Every structure is written in structure tokens, then in C-alpha cells.
Amino acid sequence: MKIQIVFRENADKDIINWYNSLPEGDRSNQIRMILKKYIQEEKEKKEKR
């Protein structure tokens, strides 16, 4: 459990750094694309069950 928490902290920092490095107009677009992909993957998981 401890390893998982440490990993999440590091991953969150990486995501924040990546987000902050994006040009201003690109940020909302990137987030929309990621959310669409995530939602699509969740739908596919539900359909397989």
C-alpha cells in the first residue's frame, strides 16, 4: 500500500508538470481528448462484461 501511495504522488507531480508545460490554448484540448479516451475505455470494459 505504501508503494502505491508514493507512486501516485510521483505520477501526480509528473502530470501537473506536463500540464503546466502545455501552451495555454492546448490545455483544455488535451484534457478533453484524455477524458474522451478514458470514457471510451470505460464503455468498452462495461460492454465486455
C-alpha positions, 0 to 999 in steps of 0.5 A: 500500500505504501508503494502505491501511495508514493507512486501516485504522488510521483505520477501526480507531480509528473502530470501537473508538470506536463500540464503546466508545460502545455501552451495555454490554448492546448490545455483544455484540448488535451484534457478533453481528448484524455477524458474522451479516451478514458470514457471510451475505455470505460464503455468498452470494459462495461460492454465486455462484461 
